[in-house]
Amino acid sequence: MRRGILLASILILRSLASIRTGTFRSNVKSYSQAAKSSLHTHTNKPIMSLRKYQPPKSMKHASANRRTPTINGIGLATSAAILAASLGLGASADVAGLVKCSENPAFAKRQNKEIKSLEKILAKYETGSSSYEEVHSRIERTKARFEKYGRSSLLCGPDGLPHLIVAPEFSGHAGEFAIPAIAFLYINGWIGWVGRSYLRWNKMNSGKPQDGEIVLDVEKVKQLMLSGAGWPVAAVNELLRGDLVAKDEDITTSAR
């Protein structure tokens, strides 16, 4: 894993440096030729090495005055870095001691322990009583929870507990963190954007803005809630117009 991170970092730095000097395309071509040559002549040796790369003589005379990076060059650099990271960081979950919960002995042990603990409590109450029904309901919910974890793609550790996967190299686990995190940011941005829009509208259309903040105009809030669903696009448009951030002269400064 560390080797993959180091390799990706080196490729990123080399790509950025070659973009800055205008020799990125030449470097990519040279890397490709070197890789093909190594593949045919050294089949038992690794294609890529972390040793310092010695550019050919023709590259030493390349012009260093071309400072403007191109979109294609940046795209190729990003693709190379992502490819290196995906190849180097493609570690399986077993490396971290995580396996599917349905195949984890500690997970099954924890399930049995929790259910038996609740069954001992259940035995203390009379059948049909409210306390009995409460504990019995907890047992059913516990069984359903463990069954749900067992059917899912969640990975459990030596402690028998499910672990959320954040690293992007573990495919199939986007629903554990990435998707909820994006949804959280979107919803929070939606709420904040609607509140900001309402305050600006209230300030421009009310003689006493403080009254509109105390007693909200519900109809206007509903309109802003609907239009606020596309807040990322609206934010970009305001940024391009220069209306997203307040001007320096509009910011009051307290006495010092």
Buried (B, 14 or more C-beta within 10 A) or exposed (E): EEEBEEBBEBBBEBBBEBBBBBBBBBBBEBBEEBEEEBEEEEEEEEEBEEEEEEEEEEBEEBEEEBEEBEEEBBEBBEEBBBEBBBEBBEEEBEEBEBBBBBEBEBBBEBBEEBBEEBEEBBEEBEEEEEEBEEBBEBBEEBBEEBEEBBEBBBBBBEEBBBBEBEEBBBEEBBEBBEEEEEEEEEEEBBEEBBEBBBEEBBEEEEEEBEEBEEEEBEEBBEBBBEEBEEBEEBBEEEEEEEEEEEEEEEEEEEEE
